[in-house]
Amino acid sequence: MRLTTILLAALLFGTGAPAALAQDEPRPPVGTVTDFGVQSTALTVFEGFFGADTTGRPVVYSVQMGTPGVLAVVDPVTREHLHTATMADSSGAWAVTQASDGSVYTGSYPNAHVYRYDPQSDEMTDLGAPVPGQTVLYGFQPGEDGKIYGGTYPGAHAFSYSPSEGFRDLGVMYEGQQYVVDVAVDTEREVLWAAVGSAGHLVRMDLRTGEKRDIWPEELRGDANYPADINLVGGKLFVKRNKLDGIVLDPDTGAVLARDFTISSRGTTRVADGSYVYFTSGTALWRYDLTTDTPEPVPGPVTAGGPGVGWGFVDGRLYGLIGNYAQDALSYDPATGASERFKLPFPAQPIDINNVSAGQDGKIYTNLYINGTVATLDPATGKVTELGRVAQTDGWFWHEGTMYLGTYPNGAVLRYDPSQPFRSGSNPRELFRLIGDGQNRPHAFAAAAGKLYVGTTPDYGLWGGALTVYDFATGEHDVIKAPVADQGVISLLARDGTLWGGTTINGGGGTTPKADEAKIFTFDLATGTKTSEFVPVPGADSITSIVEGPDGLLWGLADGELFVLDPDTSEVRRRVDLPGGYGGVQDELHVNPDEHVYASLDGHLLRIDPLSMDVTELREDGTYRSSQDAAGNLWFRSGVKGANNAVQGGARLLRYTPPADACAGSDLSREVTIKDVGSGVPNRYRPDGCTIEDLIKDEDHTGSGLVGHVGKVVGQLITAKAITAAEGTKLIEAARRAS
């Protein structure tokens, strides 16, 4: 031992360390971030209100998705774009109306604020949140004396606002529910109706006394096909359920006056034309006869081309905004039956990226939230190409050069061949949809043995996800419902004949979890049967990512915690708390070519050392929907947390390039071993990406040459403060024994 110490001292003082290692402490890795900017501008019109400006000129006020959201003012007759007003700190709005005093009000998300637009000055004023803790406002309706009414999510409140009274919280419309998705008001009788989702309730509230009662037909209560749009017209309450079923009710008793027809539009016209109320059914214009309680197509028939999202009459002629994405509009003269379809100049806006995928073709794919536009970026040239619209894509997957897309709201899985031109309806081509099986969001994918596995979460008001097995050869699919009771499937990994699935306790929209803890389940690929389920992290709500780690173990994310699992025993070997908390299904793990594991978690970008399990925070915020390309670059969208922890400003695509790795394919042995002689020194990384095992090339040396080589490396490592002198002694002693 004394001889080893003398040798170590001689080596330390006789061997100069390279300049690259002469540093006080190993520094954390530093990469670079490149901003590739906004990828797509597109049009998403949520709703339009037909009103007038201060001169009496007919205009339509439309609320649009954007970064930030906007209110556009367009003349539907002359087809001129007049003005665009910004709703700062929002991403859009689901509600718009014009009050009796001429002010225009919008209700935003994700900050759930009311904005007031002055048509005379073109100024937009943020009035704030009508109810604390909400993220979305819905269903604005005008009342008397400049008052408006609306609903909220997730508290299921109704509220009012007027310039004289300010905000008035009308309370929770139905306990245990989350959505008030629309309201209707009888100003003369001072009665409000609230459409409550997602279990199906329609609440009538006396605004003078506060009395509330559910008038939704009893046989429909609890049905997830809930009231979505309501209009009080001609003393009758018109209801569109969220599966597009139309029903007309007596507004006081809830007695059914008509049903078994389809309303595809966002409700009906707000006023009647004589005895008729208008709406779209499918792609056609329909009307409802108030005198006979009969729905029917208008004479012609008249093709609207899509669902109406706003209605109004100008000089006796019906105008409608049609669809959300293409500037379409319709006019119809009830007297003559003449109709016209045309475009209105709503301005396209930058829209938040919903998902990012680094393609096997070398391009980076983005998909816009709700809008569904798909674009590609060529990283070499920076060129962005818009391919077209599909639907909001909640999951991407590449297999043998082909992309598979999981889309909302119909739970459809599509196949896209990037070698062929993009054509909506044929490429991507729909393989199957799962909405009929109660699933609306395909999040997770895996492939093995000629089959594609898809993990999904349930539709609104439902519990229990599904695992769907698609056969590439036959094109057939089987749906295995709720592989874990009352839980959705949001992460998948196929490995050595076993499919590993991660779940979330969350049900469909508007539900409260029935389960307590997220689970891992295993599925035998040969027999097609579930073999186990267990809880890797007690108390966690969701397991959003499962990957095979650089050490051959399984690594997963459960809320804000990393866990490392032995796939042979299902034993959790390690658990590490990470910065940030649960950020949703977008939380991801990526195993990098530099052998480190990167985590995109709740906006944080983290680098995890697989030997020490040390965590380096690379970005504190603004990292969402990550994907890793073949070179190891991390791609993600921008974003900043705002009110109620909602993320805003996500229209930009960014790339993180890790620092250069001096030792590709590093030796990740836990202990430094020299020719099978254990040193007792933990293996670890140097800042340049090399491990101690990488540097000690014991296979190239024997005898005294081995001791000299190890001593030289030890001297460099001690000088760089990568190891201690005591650890250096252990390494040289191991080399002496090995020689």
GUDO-335847 format. One record per residue (C-alpha): x, y, z; residue in one letter. Coordinates in steps of 0.5 Angstrom, whole numbers, padded with zeros to 4 digits, always signed. Layout:
// GUDO-335847
XYZA...
// end
This chain:
// GUDO-335847
+0000+0000+0000M+0006+0005+0002R+0009+0003-0005L+0002+0005-0009T+0002+0012-0005T+0009+0013-0007I+0008+0011-0014L+0001+0015-0014L+0005+0022-0012A+0011+0021-0017A+0005+0020-0022L+0002+0026-0020L+0008+0031-0019F+0011+0028-0026G+0005+0028-0030T+0002+0034-0033G-0005+0034-0034A-0008+0036-0041P-0011+0043-0041A-0018+0041-0042A-0018+0038-0035L-0015+0043-0031A-0021+0046-0028Q-0023+0047-0021D-0030+0043-0022E-0033+0039-0027P-0038+0044-0030R-0045+0042-0032P-0046+0041-0039P-0048+0047-0044V-0052+0046-0050G-0055+0051-0055T-0062+0053-0056V-0064+0055-0063T-0071+0059-0064D-0074+0057-0071F-0080+0061-0070G-0087+0061-0072V-0089+0055-0076Q-0096+0056-0078S-0101+0061-0079T-0108+0059-0079A-0115+0061-0078L-0120+0058-0072T-0126+0062-0072V-0129+0059-0065F-0136+0063-0066E-0139+0069-0069G-0144+0074-0067F-0148+0079-0072F-0149+0086-0069G-0147+0093-0071A-0142+0098-0070D-0143+0105-0068T-0146+0107-0074T-0151+0102-0075G-0147+0098-0080R-0148+0091-0080P-0142+0087-0078V-0140+0080-0075V-0135+0080-0069Y-0131+0073-0069S-0127+0070-0064V-0121+0067-0066Q-0115+0062-0064M-0108+0066-0064G-0102+0067-0060T-0105+0071-0057P-0113+0070-0059G-0116+0076-0063V-0123+0079-0064L-0124+0080-0072A-0129+0085-0074V-0132+0084-0081V-0137+0087-0085D-0141+0081-0088P-0145+0084-0093V-0139+0088-0097T-0134+0083-0094R-0129+0087-0092E-0124+0086-0086H-0125+0092-0081L-0121+0091-0075H-0117+0086-0071T-0117+0087-0063A-0112+0083-0059T-0114+0079-0053M-0107+0080-0049A-0105+0074-0045D-0110+0069-0048S-0110+0064-0053S-0117+0065-0056G-0124+0065-0054A-0130+0061-0054W-0135+0066-0053A-0137+0073-0056V-0143+0077-0055T-0146+0085-0056Q-0149+0088-0050A-0155+0092-0051S-0150+0099-0050D-0146+0097-0056G-0140+0094-0052S-0138+0087-0055V-0135+0082-0050Y-0131+0076-0051T-0129+0070-0046G-0122+0068-0046S-0118+0061-0045Y-0114+0059-0041P-0114+0065-0037N-0122+0066-0037A-0122+0073-0037H-0128+0078-0040V-0125+0083-0045Y-0129+0089-0047R-0129+0092-0054Y-0131+0099-0056D-0133+0099-0063P-0132+0107-0063Q-0125+0107-0061S-0123+0100-0063D-0120+0099-0056E-0120+0092-0052M-0120+0092-0045T-0119+0086-0040D-0124+0086-0035L-0121+0080-0031G-0123+0074-0028A-0131+0074-0027P-0130+0067-0022V-0123+0066-0019P-0119+0059-0021G-0123+0058-0028Q-0119+0057-0034T-0125+0057-0040V-0131+0062-0041L-0137+0060-0045Y-0144+0062-0048G-0144+0069-0047F-0151+0072-0048Q-0154+0079-0047P-0159+0082-0042G-0162+0088-0041E-0158+0095-0039D-0151+0093-0042G-0151+0086-0038K-0148+0080-0040I-0148+0073-0038Y-0144+0067-0039G-0141+0060-0036G-0135+0057-0033T-0130+0051-0033Y-0128+0048-0029P-0132+0050-0023G-0139+0050-0027A-0141+0057-0025H-0145+0062-0028A-0144+0069-0028F-0146+0076-0030S-0143+0083-0032Y-0145+0090-0033S-0141+0096-0033P-0146+0099-0027S-0145+0092-0022E-0139+0089-0025G-0138+0082-0024F-0143+0077-0020R-0142+0070-0019D-0148+0066-0020L-0145+0060-0016G-0144+0053-0018V-0150+0051-0023M-0149+0043-0021Y-0145+0040-0016E-0140+0036-0018G-0140+0038-0025Q-0134+0042-0029Q-0137+0045-0035Y-0143+0050-0036V-0142+0050-0043V-0147+0055-0045D-0153+0059-0042V-0159+0062-0045A-0163+0068-0041V-0170+0071-0041D-0169+0078-0039T-0177+0079-0038E-0178+0074-0033R-0171+0074-0031E-0169+0067-0032V-0163+0063-0034L-0161+0057-0036W-0155+0053-0036A-0152+0047-0040A-0148+0043-0036V-0143+0038-0038G-0141+0032-0038S-0146+0028-0034A-0152+0031-0037G-0156+0037-0034H-0160+0043-0036L-0161+0048-0030V-0166+0053-0030R-0165+0059-0025M-0169+0064-0022D-0165+0070-0022L-0169+0074-0017R-0169+0068-0012T-0163+0064-0014G-0168+0058-0014E-0165+0052-0019K-0168+0046-0022R-0165+0041-0027D-0170+0041-0033I-0166+0036-0037W-0171+0030-0038P-0170+0025-0033E-0168+0019-0038E-0162+0023-0041L-0159+0025-0034R-0152+0022-0033G-0151+0021-0040D-0145+0023-0043A-0148+0026-0049N-0150+0032-0045Y-0153+0039-0047P-0147+0043-0051A-0151+0049-0054D-0158+0052-0052I-0162+0058-0055N-0168+0061-0052L-0172+0062-0059V-0180+0063-0059G-0181+0061-0052G-0178+0054-0053K-0171+0052-0051L-0167+0049-0057F-0161+0044-0055V-0156+0041-0059K-0153+0035-0055R-0145+0034-0056N-0146+0028-0060K-0150+0033-0065L-0157+0030-0063D-0162+0036-0063G-0168+0036-0058I-0173+0042-0056V-0176+0043-0049L-0181+0047-0046D-0176+0052-0042P-0180+0051-0035D-0182+0044-0035T-0177+0041-0039G-0182+0037-0043A-0180+0035-0050V-0183+0038-0056L-0179+0035-0061A-0172+0031-0062R-0169+0025-0066D-0166+0030-0071F-0159+0033-0072T-0156+0040-0070I-0149+0041-0073S-0148+0048-0072S-0146+0052-0065R-0154+0052-0064G-0159+0056-0068T-0161+0063-0070T-0162+0067-0063R-0168+0070-0066V-0174+0067-0071A-0175+0069-0078D-0183+0069-0077G-0184+0062-0075S-0178+0059-0077Y-0171+0058-0073V-0165+0056-0077Y-0159+0052-0076F-0155+0047-0080T-0156+0039-0080S-0150+0036-0083G-0148+0040-0089T-0155+0043-0090A-0159+0049-0088L-0165+0047-0084W-0170+0050-0081R-0175+0049-0075Y-0182+0051-0075D-0185+0054-0069L-0192+0053-0070T-0192+0045-0072T-0185+0043-0068D-0182+0040-0074T-0175+0041-0076P-0174+0040-0084E-0169+0042-0089P-0170+0049-0092V-0173+0049-0099P-0168+0048-0105G-0165+0044-0101P-0159+0049-0099V-0152+0046-0098T-0148+0050-0093A-0142+0046-0093G-0141+0045-0086G-0143+0047-0079P-0145+0054-0077G-0141+0058-0072V-0145+0064-0072G-0152+0067-0075W-0155+0073-0076G-0160+0077-0080F-0159+0083-0085V-0165+0086-0088D-0169+0080-0088G-0163+0076-0090R-0160+0070-0086L-0152+0070-0086Y-0148+0065-0083G-0141+0063-0081L-0139+0056-0084I-0134+0052-0080G-0128+0054-0076N-0122+0054-0081Y-0124+0056-0088A-0127+0063-0088Q-0133+0060-0091D-0140+0064-0090A-0147+0063-0093L-0153+0068-0094S-0160+0065-0095Y-0166+0069-0097D-0172+0066-0094P-0177+0070-0098A-0174+0067-0105T-0170+0061-0103G-0164+0064-0106A-0157+0063-0103S-0150+0064-0104E-0143+0061-0101R-0137+0066-0100F-0131+0067-0096K-0130+0073-0091L-0123+0076-0090P-0122+0073-0083F-0114+0074-0081P-0110+0068-0080A-0106+0068-0074Q-0100+0064-0071P-0103+0059-0067I-0100+0054-0061D-0097+0048-0063I-0100+0042-0060N-0095+0037-0062N-0088+0036-0065V-0085+0030-0068S-0078+0029-0071A-0079+0025-0077G-0075+0019-0079Q-0075+0023-0086D-0071+0028-0082G-0076+0033-0082K-0079+0036-0076I-0087+0036-0076Y-0092+0040-0072T-0099+0040-0071N-0103+0046-0069L-0108+0046-0063Y-0115+0044-0065I-0114+0047-0072N-0110+0041-0074G-0106+0044-0079T-0099+0040-0080V-0093+0043-0082A-0086+0041-0083T-0079+0044-0082L-0073+0042-0086D-0067+0043-0080P-0062+0044-0086A-0065+0050-0089T-0070+0053-0084G-0076+0052-0089K-0083+0051-0087V-0088+0047-0091T-0095+0047-0089E-0098+0040-0091L-0105+0041-0089G-0111+0040-0084R-0112+0033-0081V-0115+0034-0074A-0111+0036-0067Q-0106+0030-0066T-0105+0028-0059D-0100+0022-0061G-0095+0021-0066W-0091+0015-0068F-0086+0013-0073W-0085+0006-0076H-0081+0003-0082E-0082+0010-0085G-0089+0011-0084T-0092+0016-0079M-0098+0014-0075Y-0103+0020-0072L-0108+0019-0066G-0113+0025-0067T-0118+0028-0063Y-0124+0029-0062P-0126+0022-0066N-0120+0018-0063G-0118+0017-0070A-0112+0013-0072V-0109+0015-0079L-0103+0013-0083R-0099+0018-0087Y-0094+0016-0092D-0089+0022-0093P-0086+0019-0099S-0093+0021-0103Q-0096+0028-0103P-0100+0030-0097F-0108+0029-0099R-0113+0030-0094S-0118+0024-0094G-0113+0019-0097S-0106+0021-0095N-0106+0021-0089P-0111+0016-0089R-0116+0014-0083E-0115+0007-0081L-0120+0006-0075F-0124+0011-0070R-0125+0009-0063L-0130+0014-0061I-0135+0009-0062G-0132+0005-0057D-0132+0011-0052G-0125+0013-0053Q-0123+0020-0056N-0115+0021-0055R-0110+0016-0058P-0104+0018-0054H-0099+0013-0054A-0096+0008-0059F-0092+0002-0060A-0090-0003-0065A-0088-0010-0065A-0089-0017-0068A-0093-0014-0074G-0098-0010-0070K-0099-0003-0068L-0101-0002-0060Y-0105+0004-0059V-0106+0007-0052G-0112+0012-0051T-0116+0016-0046T-0124+0016-0046P-0129+0021-0048D-0132+0026-0044Y-0136+0024-0038G-0133+0017-0038L-0128+0013-0035W-0123+0008-0037G-0118+0008-0043G-0117+0002-0048A-0111-0001-0051L-0112-0002-0059T-0109-0008-0063V-0108-0006-0070Y-0105-0012-0075D-0101-0009-0080F-0102-0014-0085A-0110-0015-0084T-0112-0008-0083G-0116-0011-0077E-0116-0008-0070H-0119-0010-0063D-0120-0006-0057V-0119-0008-0050I-0123-0004-0046K-0120-0001-0039A-0114-0006-0039P-0113-0002-0032V-0120-0001-0029A-0122+0006-0029D-0116+0009-0032Q-0113+0011-0039G-0107+0009-0042V-0102+0014-0044I-0095+0011-0045S-0093+0005-0048L-0086+0001-0049L-0085-0006-0053A-0079-0010-0050R-0077-0017-0051D-0084-0020-0052G-0088-0016-0047T-0092-0009-0047L-0091-0004-0042W-0097+0001-0041G-0097+0007-0036G-0104+0009-0034T-0107+0016-0031T-0113+0016-0026I-0116+0022-0030N-0122+0020-0034G-0125+0024-0040G-0127+0031-0039G-0131+0033-0034G-0130+0027-0029T-0127+0026-0022T-0122+0020-0022P-0125+0014-0019K-0118+0011-0018A-0113+0013-0013D-0106+0011-0016E-0103+0011-0023A-0101+0004-0025K-0096+0000-0030I-0099-0006-0033F-0096-0011-0037T-0098-0015-0043F-0096-0021-0046D-0095-0020-0054L-0095-0027-0056A-0102-0029-0052T-0105-0022-0052G-0107-0023-0045T-0105-0018-0039K-0100-0021-0034T-0099-0016-0029S-0101-0009-0026E-0098-0005-0020F-0096+0002-0017V-0089+0004-0018P-0090+0011-0015V-0095+0011-0009P-0100+0017-0010G-0098+0019-0017A-0104+0021-0022D-0100+0019-0028S-0095+0015-0032I-0093+0019-0038T-0087+0016-0041S-0084+0009-0041I-0077+0008-0044V-0071+0003-0044E-0066+0007-0041G-0058+0007-0042P-0057+0002-0037D-0062-0003-0040G-0067-0002-0034L-0074+0001-0035L-0074+0009-0034W-0081+0012-0033G-0084+0019-0031L-0090+0019-0025A-0092+0026-0024D-0086+0030-0022G-0082+0023-0020E-0077+0019-0024L-0077+0012-0023F-0072+0006-0025V-0075-0001-0026L-0072-0008-0027D-0076-0011-0032P-0074-0018-0030D-0077-0017-0023T-0082-0011-0023S-0078-0008-0018E-0077-0001-0017V-0069+0000-0016R-0069+0008-0016R-0073+0014-0015R-0071+0021-0016V-0075+0027-0015D-0075+0032-0021L-0076+0040-0021P-0083+0041-0024G-0089+0037-0023G-0094+0034-0027Y-0095+0037-0033G-0100+0033-0037G-0099+0028-0042V-0094+0032-0046Q-0088+0030-0040D-0083+0026-0044E-0077+0022-0043L-0072+0021-0048H-0065+0017-0048V-0060+0021-0052N-0054+0018-0056P-0050+0021-0051D-0053+0016-0046E-0056+0021-0042H-0063+0021-0041V-0067+0028-0042Y-0074+0030-0039A-0079+0035-0041S-0083+0036-0035L-0088+0041-0034D-0084+0046-0038G-0077+0044-0035H-0072+0041-0040L-0067+0036-0035L-0061+0032-0036R-0060+0026-0032I-0054+0023-0031D-0055+0015-0031P-0049+0014-0027L-0050+0019-0021S-0057+0020-0022M-0055+0028-0022D-0060+0032-0025V-0058+0038-0029T-0064+0043-0031E-0062+0046-0038L-0069+0050-0038R-0073+0053-0033E-0079+0054-0037D-0082+0054-0044G-0080+0047-0046T-0087+0043-0048Y-0088+0037-0053R-0081+0035-0054S-0079+0030-0059S-0072+0027-0060Q-0069+0027-0067D-0064+0021-0070A-0058+0026-0068A-0060+0027-0061G-0063+0034-0062N-0069+0036-0057L-0075+0039-0061W-0080+0043-0057F-0085+0048-0057R-0085+0055-0053S-0089+0057-0048G-0090+0061-0041V-0094+0059-0035K-0099+0064-0034G-0106+0064-0030A-0108+0058-0027N-0102+0055-0029N-0104+0055-0036A-0099+0055-0042V-0099+0061-0047Q-0095+0063-0053G-0093+0056-0055G-0093+0058-0063A-0085+0057-0064R-0081+0051-0065L-0074+0051-0061L-0069+0046-0062R-0064+0044-0056Y-0057+0041-0059T-0053+0038-0053P-0046+0039-0052P-0041+0035-0056A-0040+0028-0053D-0032+0026-0053A-0034+0019-0052C-0039+0016-0056A-0042+0009-0053G-0039+0010-0046S-0038+0004-0041D-0044+0005-0036L-0041+0000-0031S-0043+0002-0024R-0036+0001-0021E-0029+0002-0025V-0026-0005-0026T-0019-0006-0028I-0018-0013-0032K-0024-0016-0028D-0021-0013-0021V-0026-0008-0018G-0023-0002-0015S-0029+0000-0011G-0029+0007-0014V-0036+0009-0017P-0036+0010-0025N-0038+0017-0027R-0038+0022-0032Y-0033+0027-0034R-0036+0034-0037P-0034+0032-0044D-0038+0026-0044G-0033+0021-0042C-0033+0016-0036T-0027+0014-0032I-0028+0007-0035E-0028+0010-0042D-0021+0013-0040L-0018+0007-0037I-0016+0003-0043K-0014-0003-0039D-0015-0008-0045E-0009-0004-0049D-0004-0005-0043H-0001-0011-0039T+0004-0011-0033G+0008-0005-0031S+0005-0001-0037G-0002-0002-0034L+0000+0001-0028V+0004+0007-0031G-0002+0008-0036H-0007+0008-0030V-0003+0012-0026G-0003+0017-0031K-0010+0018-0032V-0011+0018-0025V-0006+0024-0025G-0010+0028-0030Q-0017+0026-0026L-0015+0028-0020I-0012+0035-0023T-0019+0036-0026A-0022+0034-0019K-0026+0029-0022A-0024+0024-0017I-0021+0025-0010T-0013+0023-0008A-0016+0017-0004A-0020+0014-0010E-0014+0015-0014G-0010+0010-0010T-0016+0005-0010K-0015+0005-0018L-0008+0005-0018I-0008-0001-0013E-0013-0005-0017A-0008-0004-0023A-0003-0007-0019R-0007-0013-0017R-0009-0014-0024A-0002-0013-0027S
// end
